[in-house]
Amino acid sequence: MSGMMKTHIAISILKAKQILGSYDAVGRVCGVSGKAVMKWVGSGRLPRTEYTGETSYAQAVEHATNGRVTVEDLRPEPPTSPSSRTYTSLSKSSTIEPRKCISPDSTSMVTRYNHSEENTSRSNSEESYDA
């Protein structure tokens, strides 16, 4: 998480504190102590449980502040890197399937691993080696 994003989250928590009156008031809305809320400001983020869906502090604060501090203010989506998008799309869209084949020199069995997307585009010469 970038420093700018942490600062934005900390400022949003402080804005909620100003609207609701105190750290303790923000804590009551979320079911935690005022000291826990101070830690959120210090770290510039909500606890891990908020990002894993175990808690919904951001939603509670948005409701308590009548939308003046939003879920997006408190829990912005981090930018994804191009490599993580590629990995995610590859892992969701294809599977790797082993396939037993006879080696080109017909002396041994080999296992080839093909992505399911590639299975439909094998060359005809490769077909002749299938067991």
N, CA, C and O atoms as a GROMACS GRO file, in nm:
protein
  524
    1MET      N    1   0.086  -0.117   0.000
    1MET     CA    2   0.000   0.000   0.000
    1MET      C    3   0.090   0.123   0.000
    1MET      O    4   0.183   0.132   0.080
    2SER      N    5   0.064   0.215  -0.089
    2SER     CA    6   0.148   0.333  -0.101
    2SER      C    7   0.128   0.428   0.017
    2SER      O    8   0.026   0.423   0.086
    3GLY      N    9   0.227   0.512   0.039
    3GLY     CA   10   0.219   0.608   0.148
    3GLY      C   11   0.104   0.705   0.131
    3GLY      O   12   0.040   0.746   0.228
    4MET      N   13   0.077   0.742   0.005
    4MET     CA   14  -0.032   0.835  -0.021
    4MET      C   15  -0.167   0.771   0.016
    4MET      O   16  -0.254   0.837   0.072
    5MET      N   17  -0.182   0.642  -0.015
    5MET     CA   18  -0.307   0.572   0.017
    5MET      C   19  -0.323   0.560   0.168
    5MET      O   20  -0.433   0.578   0.221
    6LYS      N   21  -0.212   0.530   0.239
    6LYS     CA   22  -0.219   0.521   0.385
    6LYS      C   23  -0.260   0.654   0.446
    6LYS      O   24  -0.341   0.659   0.539
    7THR      N   25  -0.204   0.762   0.393
    7THR     CA   26  -0.238   0.895   0.443
    7THR      C   27  -0.386   0.925   0.419
    7THR      O   28  -0.453   0.980   0.507
    8HIS      N   29  -0.436   0.889   0.302
    8HIS     CA   30  -0.577   0.912   0.270
    8HIS      C   31  -0.668   0.837   0.368
    8HIS      O   32  -0.768   0.891   0.415
    9ILE      N   33  -0.633   0.712   0.398
    9ILE     CA   34  -0.713   0.632   0.492
    9ILE      C   35  -0.708   0.694   0.631
    9ILE      O   36  -0.811   0.705   0.697
   10ALA      N   37  -0.589   0.733   0.676
   10ALA     CA   38  -0.575   0.795   0.809
   10ALA      C   39  -0.658   0.923   0.817
   10ALA      O   40  -0.724   0.947   0.917
   11ILE      N   41  -0.654   1.005   0.713
   11ILE     CA   42  -0.732   1.129   0.712
   11ILE      C   43  -0.881   1.097   0.716
   11ILE      O   44  -0.957   1.167   0.782
   12SER      N   45  -0.922   0.993   0.646
   12SER     CA   46  -1.064   0.955   0.646
   12SER      C   47  -1.109   0.908   0.784
   12SER      O   48  -1.220   0.938   0.826
   13ILE      N   49  -1.023   0.835   0.854
   13ILE     CA   50  -1.057   0.792   0.990
   13ILE      C   51  -1.066   0.914   1.082
   13ILE      O   52  -1.155   0.923   1.166
   14LEU      N   53  -0.973   1.007   1.066
   14LEU     CA   54  -0.977   1.130   1.147
   14LEU      C   55  -1.102   1.212   1.115
   14LEU      O   56  -1.158   1.276   1.204
   15LYS      N   57  -1.145   1.212   0.990
   15LYS     CA   58  -1.268   1.282   0.953
   15LYS      C   59  -1.388   1.218   1.023
   15LYS      O   60  -1.477   1.287   1.072
   16ALA      N   61  -1.390   1.085   1.028
   16ALA     CA   62  -1.498   1.014   1.099
   16ALA      C   63  -1.494   1.049   1.248
   16ALA      O   64  -1.598   1.068   1.311
   17LYS      N   65  -1.374   1.057   1.303
   17LYS     CA   66  -1.359   1.096   1.445
   17LYS      C   67  -1.416   1.236   1.468
   17LYS      O   68  -1.485   1.260   1.567
   18GLN      N   69  -1.388   1.327   1.377
   18GLN     CA   70  -1.438   1.464   1.392
   18GLN      C   71  -1.592   1.466   1.383
   18GLN      O   72  -1.657   1.537   1.459
   19ILE      N   73  -1.647   1.390   1.290
   19ILE     CA   74  -1.793   1.388   1.272
   19ILE      C   75  -1.862   1.324   1.392
   19ILE      O   76  -1.964   1.374   1.440
   20LEU      N   77  -1.805   1.213   1.442
   20LEU     CA   78  -1.870   1.138   1.551
   20LEU      C   79  -1.830   1.189   1.689
   20LEU      O   80  -1.899   1.160   1.787
   21GLY      N   81  -1.720   1.264   1.698
   21GLY     CA   82  -1.685   1.327   1.825
   21GLY      C   83  -1.561   1.277   1.895
   21GLY      O   84  -1.497   1.353   1.968
   22SER      N   85  -1.523   1.150   1.876
   22SER     CA   86  -1.405   1.098   1.944
   22SER      C   87  -1.364   0.963   1.885
   22SER      O   88  -1.438   0.901   1.809
   23TYR      N   89  -1.244   0.921   1.923
   23TYR     CA   90  -1.200   0.786   1.884
   23TYR      C   91  -1.293   0.682   1.945
   23TYR      O   92  -1.328   0.582   1.881
   24ASP      N   93  -1.332   0.706   2.069
   24ASP     CA   94  -1.422   0.611   2.136
   24ASP      C   95  -1.555   0.598   2.062
   24ASP      O   96  -1.611   0.489   2.052
   25ALA      N   97  -1.605   0.709   2.009
   25ALA     CA   98  -1.732   0.705   1.935
   25ALA      C   99  -1.717   0.623   1.806
   25ALA      O  100  -1.805   0.544   1.771
   26VAL      N  101  -1.606   0.642   1.736
   26VAL     CA  102  -1.581   0.562   1.615
   26VAL      C  103  -1.568   0.415   1.654
   26VAL      O  104  -1.620   0.327   1.587
   27GLY      N  105  -1.498   0.391   1.764
   27GLY     CA  106  -1.481   0.254   1.813
   27GLY      C  107  -1.614   0.188   1.848
   27GLY      O  108  -1.636   0.071   1.815
   28ARG      N  109  -1.703   0.262   1.913
   28ARG     CA  110  -1.835   0.207   1.949
   28ARG      C  111  -1.913   0.165   1.825
   28ARG      O  112  -1.978   0.061   1.824
   29VAL      N  113  -1.905   0.247   1.721
   29VAL     CA  114  -1.973   0.215   1.594
   29VAL      C  115  -1.921   0.082   1.538
   29VAL      O  116  -1.996   0.004   1.480
   30CYS      N  117  -1.792   0.060   1.555
   30CYS     CA  118  -1.728  -0.060   1.499
   30CYS      C  119  -1.720  -0.176   1.598
   30CYS      O  120  -1.683  -0.288   1.560
   31GLY      N  121  -1.754  -0.151   1.722
   31GLY     CA  122  -1.746  -0.257   1.822
   31GLY      C  123  -1.606  -0.283   1.872
   31GLY      O  124  -1.574  -0.394   1.914
   32VAL      N  125  -1.521  -0.180   1.867
   32VAL     CA  126  -1.382  -0.192   1.915
   32VAL      C  127  -1.354  -0.073   2.006
   32VAL      O  128  -1.439   0.015   2.022
   33SER      N  129  -1.237  -0.070   2.065
   33SER     CA  130  -1.201   0.040   2.154
   33SER      C  131  -1.153   0.161   2.074
   33SER      O  132  -1.117   0.151   1.957
   34GLY      N  133  -1.154   0.275   2.141
   34GLY     CA  134  -1.099   0.396   2.080
   34GLY      C  135  -0.950   0.380   2.052
   34GLY      O  136  -0.898   0.436   1.956
   35LYS      N  137  -0.883   0.304   2.138
   35LYS     CA  138  -0.739   0.281   2.118
   35LYS      C  139  -0.714   0.203   1.989
   35LYS      O  140  -0.616   0.228   1.919
   36ALA      N  141  -0.802   0.108   1.958
   36ALA     CA  142  -0.789   0.033   1.832
   36ALA      C  143  -0.801   0.128   1.713
   36ALA      O  144  -0.728   0.115   1.616
   37VAL      N  145  -0.894   0.223   1.722
   37VAL     CA  146  -0.912   0.319   1.614
   37VAL      C  147  -0.787   0.406   1.600
   37VAL      O  148  -0.746   0.436   1.488
   38MET      N  149  -0.726   0.445   1.712
   38MET     CA  150  -0.602   0.522   1.706
   38MET      C  151  -0.492   0.443   1.635
   38MET      O  152  -0.412   0.501   1.561
   39LYS      N  153  -0.488   0.313   1.657
   39LYS     CA  154  -0.390   0.228   1.588
   39LYS      C  155  -0.415   0.229   1.437
   39LYS      O  156  -0.320   0.228   1.358
   40TRP      N  157  -0.542   0.230   1.396
   40TRP     CA  158  -0.573   0.236   1.254
   40TRP      C  159  -0.518   0.364   1.193
   40TRP      O  160  -0.463   0.363   1.083
   41VAL      N  161  -0.532   0.475   1.266
   41VAL     CA  162  -0.480   0.603   1.217
   41VAL      C  163  -0.328   0.594   1.206
   41VAL      O  164  -0.270   0.637   1.107
   42GLY      N  165  -0.264   0.539   1.309
   42GLY     CA  166  -0.119   0.529   1.310
   42GLY      C  167  -0.064   0.442   1.197
   42GLY      O  168   0.040   0.472   1.140
   43SER      N  169  -0.135   0.334   1.167
   43SER     CA  170  -0.087   0.243   1.061
   43SER      C  171  -0.136   0.288   0.923
   43SER      O  172  -0.083   0.244   0.820
   44GLY      N  173  -0.236   0.375   0.921
   44GLY     CA  174  -0.289   0.422   0.794
   44GLY      C  175  -0.373   0.320   0.721
   44GLY      O  176  -0.387   0.325   0.599
   45ARG      N  177  -0.428   0.227   0.797
   45ARG     CA  178  -0.514   0.125   0.735
   45ARG      C  179  -0.601   0.059   0.840
   45ARG      O  180  -0.573   0.063   0.959
   46LEU      N  181  -0.707  -0.002   0.791
   46LEU     CA  182  -0.793  -0.081   0.880
   46LEU      C  183  -0.726  -0.217   0.901
   46LEU      O  184  -0.634  -0.252   0.827
   47PRO      N  185  -0.770  -0.293   0.999
   47PRO     CA  186  -0.706  -0.422   1.024
   47PRO      C  187  -0.727  -0.521   0.909
   47PRO      O  188  -0.816  -0.505   0.826
   48ARG      N  189  -0.644  -0.622   0.906
   48ARG     CA  190  -0.647  -0.727   0.803
   48ARG      C  191  -0.786  -0.785   0.787
   48ARG      O  192  -0.828  -0.816   0.675
   49THR      N  193  -0.857  -0.801   0.897
   49THR     CA  194  -0.990  -0.864   0.891
   49THR      C  195  -1.087  -0.788   0.803
   49THR      O  196  -1.182  -0.845   0.750
   50GLU      N  197  -1.064  -0.658   0.787
   50GLU     CA  198  -1.150  -0.576   0.701
   50GLU      C  199  -1.129  -0.612   0.554
   50GLU      O  200  -1.223  -0.608   0.474
   51TYR      N  201  -1.007  -0.646   0.519
   51TYR     CA  202  -0.974  -0.677   0.380
   51TYR      C  203  -1.007  -0.822   0.344
   51TYR      O  204  -1.021  -0.856   0.227
   52THR      N  205  -1.018  -0.907   0.445
   52THR     CA  206  -1.052  -1.047   0.420
   52THR      C  207  -1.203  -1.072   0.431
   52THR      O  208  -1.250  -1.183   0.407
   53GLY      N  209  -1.277  -0.968   0.467
   53GLY     CA  210  -1.422  -0.980   0.475
   53GLY      C  211  -1.473  -1.032   0.608
   53GLY      O  212  -1.593  -1.058   0.622
   54GLU      N  213  -1.386  -1.047   0.707
   54GLU     CA  214  -1.428  -1.095   0.838
   54GLU      C  215  -1.500  -0.987   0.918
   54GLU      O  216  -1.581  -1.017   1.005
   55THR      N  217  -1.469  -0.860   0.889
   55THR     CA  218  -1.535  -0.748   0.956
   55THR      C  219  -1.584  -0.649   0.852
   55THR      O  220  -1.547  -0.657   0.734
   56SER      N  221  -1.666  -0.556   0.896
   56SER     CA  222  -1.716  -0.453   0.804
   56SER      C  223  -1.714  -0.316   0.872
   56SER      O  224  -1.816  -0.247   0.877
   57TYR      N  225  -1.598  -0.279   0.924
   57TYR     CA  226  -1.583  -0.151   0.992
   57TYR      C  227  -1.610  -0.034   0.898
   57TYR      O  228  -1.677   0.062   0.937
   58ALA      N  229  -1.560  -0.041   0.777
   58ALA     CA  230  -1.577   0.070   0.682
   58ALA      C  231  -1.725   0.095   0.656
   58ALA      O  232  -1.769   0.210   0.650
   59GLN      N  233  -1.800  -0.011   0.640
   59GLN     CA  234  -1.944   0.003   0.616
   59GLN      C  235  -2.014   0.064   0.737
   59GLN      O  236  -2.104   0.147   0.722
   60ALA      N  237  -1.973   0.023   0.857
   60ALA     CA  238  -2.034   0.077   0.979
   60ALA      C  239  -2.005   0.227   0.992
   60ALA      O  240  -2.092   0.305   1.032
   61VAL      N  241  -1.881   0.266   0.959
   61VAL     CA  242  -1.844   0.408   0.967
   61VAL      C  243  -1.920   0.488   0.862
   61VAL      O  244  -1.966   0.599   0.890
   62GLU      N  245  -1.932   0.434   0.742
   62GLU     CA  246  -2.007   0.504   0.637
   62GLU      C  247  -2.152   0.528   0.682
   62GLU      O  248  -2.206   0.637   0.664
   63HIS      N  249  -2.212   0.427   0.741
   63HIS     CA  250  -2.350   0.440   0.789
   63HIS      C  251  -2.360   0.544   0.902
   63HIS      O  252  -2.450   0.628   0.901
   64ALA      N  253  -2.267   0.537   0.997
   64ALA     CA  254  -2.271   0.627   1.112
   64ALA      C  255  -2.246   0.773   1.074
   64ALA      O  256  -2.296   0.864   1.140
   65THR      N  257  -2.168   0.795   0.967
   65THR     CA  258  -2.138   0.932   0.924
   65THR      C  259  -2.232   0.979   0.812
   65THR      O  260  -2.208   1.082   0.750
   66ASN      N  261  -2.337   0.902   0.789
   66ASN     CA  262  -2.434   0.934   0.684
   66ASN      C  263  -2.368   0.954   0.548
   66ASN      O  264  -2.407   1.041   0.470
   67GLY      N  265  -2.266   0.872   0.520
   67GLY     CA  266  -2.200   0.874   0.390
   67GLY      C  267  -2.095   0.981   0.371
   67GLY      O  268  -2.040   0.994   0.262
   68ARG      N  269  -2.066   1.058   0.476
   68ARG     CA  270  -1.963   1.162   0.462
   68ARG      C  271  -1.823   1.099   0.460
   68ARG      O  272  -1.730   1.158   0.405
   69VAL      N  273  -1.808   0.982   0.519
   69VAL     CA  274  -1.687   0.901   0.506
   69VAL      C  275  -1.734   0.770   0.446
   69VAL      O  276  -1.815   0.699   0.507
   70THR      N  277  -1.685   0.738   0.329
   70THR     CA  278  -1.735   0.621   0.256
   70THR      C  279  -1.646   0.498   0.272
   70THR      O  280  -1.532   0.507   0.317
   71VAL      N  281  -1.701   0.386   0.234
   71VAL     CA  282  -1.624   0.261   0.233
   71VAL      C  283  -1.501   0.278   0.145
   71VAL      O  284  -1.392   0.233   0.181
   72GLU      N  285  -1.517   0.343   0.030
   72GLU     CA  286  -1.405   0.364  -0.062
   72GLU      C  287  -1.296   0.452   0.000
   72GLU      O  288  -1.178   0.436  -0.031
   73ASP      N  289  -1.336   0.546   0.087
   73ASP     CA  290  -1.238   0.630   0.156
   73ASP      C  291  -1.154   0.547   0.253
   73ASP      O  292  -1.033   0.568   0.265
   74LEU      N  293  -1.218   0.453   0.320
   74LEU     CA  294  -1.151   0.375   0.423
   74LEU      C  295  -1.085   0.248   0.372
   74LEU      O  296  -0.990   0.197   0.432
   75ARG      N  297  -1.134   0.198   0.261
   75ARG     CA  298  -1.082   0.072   0.210
   75ARG      C  299  -1.071   0.077   0.057
   75ARG      O  300  -1.138   0.001  -0.013
   76PRO      N  301  -0.985   0.167   0.005
   76PRO     CA  302  -0.973   0.178  -0.140
   76PRO      C  303  -0.913   0.051  -0.199
   76PRO      O  304  -0.833  -0.017  -0.136
   77GLU      N  305  -0.954   0.021  -0.322
   77GLU     CA  306  -0.899  -0.095  -0.391
   77GLU      C  307  -0.755  -0.065  -0.430
   77GLU      O  308  -0.729   0.036  -0.495
   78PRO      N  309  -0.660  -0.152  -0.392
   78PRO     CA  310  -0.522  -0.128  -0.434
   78PRO      C  311  -0.508  -0.153  -0.583
   78PRO      O  312  -0.576  -0.240  -0.638
   79PRO      N  313  -0.420  -0.079  -0.649
   79PRO     CA  314  -0.401  -0.104  -0.792
   79PRO      C  315  -0.337  -0.241  -0.811
   79PRO      O  316  -0.253  -0.283  -0.731
   80THR      N  317  -0.376  -0.311  -0.915
   80THR     CA  318  -0.318  -0.442  -0.942
   80THR      C  319  -0.209  -0.427  -1.046
   80THR      O  320  -0.220  -0.347  -1.138
   81SER      N  321  -0.106  -0.506  -1.030
   81SER     CA  322   0.002  -0.502  -1.128
   81SER      C  323  -0.036  -0.586  -1.248
   81SER      O  324  -0.115  -0.680  -1.236
   82PRO      N  325   0.019  -0.554  -1.364
   82PRO     CA  326  -0.014  -0.633  -1.484
   82PRO      C  327   0.019  -0.781  -1.466
   82PRO      O  328  -0.054  -0.867  -1.516
   83SER      N  329   0.126  -0.813  -1.396
   83SER     CA  330   0.163  -0.954  -1.379
   83SER      C  331   0.062  -1.028  -1.293
   83SER      O  332   0.035  -1.146  -1.318
   84SER      N  333   0.006  -0.962  -1.191
   84SER     CA  334  -0.092  -1.032  -1.107
   84SER      C  335  -0.222  -1.054  -1.182
   84SER      O  336  -0.288  -1.156  -1.162
   85ARG      N  337  -0.260  -0.959  -1.270
   85ARG     CA  338  -0.380  -0.979  -1.350
   85ARG      C  339  -0.361  -1.096  -1.445
   85ARG      O  340  -0.452  -1.176  -1.464
   86THR      N  341  -0.243  -1.107  -1.506
   86THR     CA  342  -0.215  -1.217  -1.598
   86THR      C  343  -0.222  -1.349  -1.525
   86THR      O  344  -0.284  -1.444  -1.574
   87TYR      N  345  -0.159  -1.358  -1.408
   87TYR     CA  346  -0.160  -1.483  -1.332
   87TYR      C  347  -0.302  -1.521  -1.293
   87TYR      O  348  -0.341  -1.637  -1.307
   88THR      N  349  -0.378  -1.424  -1.245
   88THR     CA  350  -0.514  -1.452  -1.203
   88THR      C  351  -0.598  -1.500  -1.320
   88THR      O  352  -0.672  -1.598  -1.308
   89SER      N  353  -0.587  -1.433  -1.434
   89SER     CA  354  -0.669  -1.474  -1.548
   89SER      C  355  -0.624  -1.609  -1.600
   89SER      O  356  -0.709  -1.688  -1.644
   90LEU      N  357  -0.495  -1.638  -1.598
   90LEU     CA  358  -0.448  -1.768  -1.644
   90LEU      C  359  -0.496  -1.878  -1.551
   90LEU      O  360  -0.542  -1.983  -1.597
   91SER      N  361  -0.485  -1.856  -1.420
   91SER     CA  362  -0.524  -1.961  -1.327
   91SER      C  363  -0.673  -1.987  -1.330
   91SER      O  364  -0.716  -2.098  -1.299
   92LYS      N  365  -0.754  -1.887  -1.365
   92LYS     CA  366  -0.898  -1.906  -1.368
   92LYS      C  367  -0.946  -1.963  -1.501
   92LYS      O  368  -1.048  -2.031  -1.506
   93SER      N  369  -0.872  -1.936  -1.610
   93SER     CA  370  -0.924  -1.970  -1.741
   93SER      C  371  -0.871  -2.100  -1.800
   93SER      O  372  -0.925  -2.150  -1.898
   94SER      N  373  -0.767  -2.154  -1.743
   94SER     CA  374  -0.713  -2.275  -1.804
   94SER      C  375  -0.658  -2.369  -1.698
   94SER      O  376  -0.629  -2.329  -1.585
   95THR      N  377  -0.645  -2.493  -1.736
   95THR     CA  378  -0.585  -2.592  -1.647
   95THR      C  379  -0.474  -2.662  -1.724
   95THR      O  380  -0.472  -2.664  -1.847
   96ILE      N  381  -0.383  -2.720  -1.651
   96ILE     CA  382  -0.275  -2.794  -1.713
   96ILE      C  383  -0.308  -2.941  -1.698
   96ILE      O  384  -0.330  -2.990  -1.587
   97GLU      N  385  -0.311  -3.011  -1.810
   97GLU     CA  386  -0.347  -3.153  -1.808
   97GLU      C  387  -0.231  -3.237  -1.856
   97GLU      O  388  -0.176  -3.211  -1.963
   98PRO      N  389  -0.192  -3.340  -1.780
   98PRO     CA  390  -0.085  -3.428  -1.827
   98PRO      C  391  -0.139  -3.519  -1.937
   98PRO      O  392  -0.257  -3.554  -1.938
   99ARG      N  393  -0.052  -3.557  -2.029
   99ARG     CA  394  -0.090  -3.644  -2.138
   99ARG      C  395   0.025  -3.739  -2.165
   99ARG      O  396   0.137  -3.695  -2.188
  100LYS      N  397  -0.001  -3.868  -2.162
  100LYS     CA  398   0.103  -3.968  -2.190
  100LYS      C  399   0.122  -3.978  -2.341
  100LYS      O  400   0.024  -3.989  -2.416
  101CYS      N  401   0.245  -3.975  -2.384
  101CYS     CA  402   0.277  -3.981  -2.527
  101CYS      C  403   0.396  -4.073  -2.549
  101CYS      O  404   0.475  -4.098  -2.458
  102ILE      N  405   0.408  -4.123  -2.668
  102ILE     CA  406   0.526  -4.198  -2.707
  102ILE      C  407   0.623  -4.098  -2.764
  102ILE      O  408   0.585  -4.013  -2.845
  103SER      N  409   0.750  -4.107  -2.723
  103SER     CA  410   0.848  -4.011  -2.770
  103SER      C  411   0.862  -4.020  -2.922
  103SER      O  412   0.832  -4.124  -2.981
  104PRO      N  413   0.909  -3.912  -2.986
  104PRO     CA  414   0.923  -3.910  -3.131
  104PRO      C  415   1.010  -4.026  -3.185
  104PRO      O  416   0.987  -4.073  -3.297
  105ASP      N  417   1.108  -4.071  -3.106
  105ASP     CA  418   1.191  -4.181  -3.154
  105ASP      C  419   1.132  -4.318  -3.119
  105ASP      O  420   1.196  -4.420  -3.144
  106SER      N  421   1.012  -4.322  -3.062
  106SER     CA  422   0.936  -4.443  -3.029
  106SER      C  423   1.006  -4.536  -2.931
  106SER      O  424   0.983  -4.656  -2.932
  107THR      N  425   1.093  -4.479  -2.846
  107THR     CA  426   1.166  -4.565  -2.753
  107THR      C  427   1.117  -4.554  -2.610
  107THR      O  428   1.151  -4.639  -2.528
  108SER      N  429   1.038  -4.452  -2.576
  108SER     CA  430   0.995  -4.438  -2.438
  108SER      C  431   0.864  -4.359  -2.429
  108SER      O  432   0.821  -4.293  -2.524
  109MET      N  433   0.802  -4.370  -2.312
  109MET     CA  434   0.682  -4.292  -2.284
  109MET      C  435   0.724  -4.160  -2.220
  109MET      O  436   0.815  -4.157  -2.138
  110VAL      N  437   0.659  -4.054  -2.257
  110VAL     CA  438   0.686  -3.924  -2.196
  110VAL      C  439   0.554  -3.863  -2.155
  110VAL      O  440   0.449  -3.896  -2.211
  111THR      N  441   0.559  -3.774  -2.058
  111THR     CA  442   0.440  -3.701  -2.016
  111THR      C  443   0.454  -3.559  -2.063
  111THR      O  444   0.554  -3.492  -2.034
  112ARG      N  445   0.355  -3.514  -2.136
  112ARG     CA  446   0.354  -3.374  -2.180
  112ARG      C  447   0.244  -3.303  -2.103
  112ARG      O  448   0.140  -3.361  -2.074
  113TYR      N  449   0.269  -3.179  -2.071
  113TYR     CA  450   0.171  -3.098  -2.000
  113TYR      C  451   0.122  -2.988  -2.093
  113TYR      O  452   0.200  -2.907  -2.142
  114ASN      N  453  -0.006  -2.987  -2.115
  114ASN     CA  454  -0.064  -2.887  -2.203
  114ASN      C  455  -0.171  -2.809  -2.129
  114ASN      O  456  -0.247  -2.863  -2.049
  115HIS      N  457  -0.174  -2.680  -2.158
  115HIS     CA  458  -0.286  -2.599  -2.107
  115HIS      C  459  -0.410  -2.642  -2.182
  115HIS      O  460  -0.404  -2.678  -2.299
  116SER      N  461  -0.523  -2.640  -2.113
  116SER     CA  462  -0.647  -2.683  -2.176
  116SER      C  463  -0.679  -2.602  -2.300
  116SER      O  464  -0.739  -2.653  -2.394
  117GLU      N  465  -0.638  -2.474  -2.303
  117GLU     CA  466  -0.662  -2.391  -2.420
  117GLU      C  467  -0.580  -2.439  -2.539
  117GLU      O  468  -0.620  -2.424  -2.654
  118GLU      N  469  -0.463  -2.498  -2.510
  118GLU     CA  470  -0.375  -2.543  -2.616
  118GLU      C  471  -0.414  -2.680  -2.668
  118GLU      O  472  -0.378  -2.715  -2.781
  119ASN      N  473  -0.486  -2.759  -2.589
  119ASN     CA  474  -0.522  -2.895  -2.630
  119ASN      C  475  -0.596  -2.897  -2.763
  119ASN      O  476  -0.582  -2.991  -2.841
  120THR      N  477  -0.673  -2.795  -2.789
  120THR     CA  478  -0.751  -2.793  -2.912
  120THR      C  479  -0.668  -2.747  -3.030
  120THR      O  480  -0.711  -2.760  -3.145
  121SER      N  481  -0.548  -2.693  -3.004
  121SER     CA  482  -0.469  -2.640  -3.114
  121SER      C  483  -0.341  -2.719  -3.138
  121SER      O  484  -0.244  -2.664  -3.191
  122ARG      N  485  -0.337  -2.846  -3.100
  122ARG     CA  486  -0.218  -2.927  -3.124
  122ARG      C  487  -0.201  -2.952  -3.273
  122ARG      O  488  -0.298  -2.957  -3.348
  123SER      N  489  -0.078  -2.967  -3.312
  123SER     CA  490  -0.052  -2.994  -3.453
  123SER      C  491  -0.082  -3.140  -3.485
  123SER      O  492  -0.085  -3.224  -3.395
  124ASN      N  493  -0.103  -3.170  -3.612
  124ASN     CA  494  -0.132  -3.307  -3.654
  124ASN      C  495  -0.016  -3.400  -3.629
  124ASN      O  496  -0.037  -3.518  -3.598
  125SER      N  497   0.106  -3.351  -3.641
  125SER     CA  498   0.222  -3.438  -3.617
  125SER      C  499   0.228  -3.482  -3.472
  125SER      O  500   0.273  -3.592  -3.442
  126GLU      N  501   0.184  -3.397  -3.382
  126GLU     CA  502   0.183  -3.431  -3.241
  126GLU      C  503   0.079  -3.540  -3.214
  126GLU      O  504   0.100  -3.624  -3.127
  127GLU      N  505  -0.031  -3.538  -3.286
  127GLU     CA  506  -0.136  -3.638  -3.269
  127GLU      C  507  -0.085  -3.778  -3.292
  127GLU      O  508  -0.132  -3.871  -3.226
  128SER      N  509   0.010  -3.797  -3.381
  128SER     CA  510   0.056  -3.931  -3.413
  128SER      C  511   0.136  -3.994  -3.300
  128SER      O  512   0.158  -4.115  -3.301
  129TYR      N  513   0.179  -3.915  -3.202
  129TYR     CA  514   0.254  -3.969  -3.090
  129TYR      C  515   0.168  -4.006  -2.972
  129TYR      O  516   0.220  -4.059  -2.873
  130ASP      N  517   0.037  -3.982  -2.977
  130ASP     CA  518  -0.052  -4.015  -2.866
  130ASP      C  519  -0.056  -4.164  -2.841
  130ASP      O  520  -0.052  -4.245  -2.934
  131ALA      N  521  -0.062  -4.199  -2.712
  131ALA     CA  522  -0.067  -4.342  -2.677
  131ALA      C  523  -0.208  -4.393  -2.682
  131ALA      O  524  -0.232  -4.511  -2.655
   0.00000   0.00000   0.00000
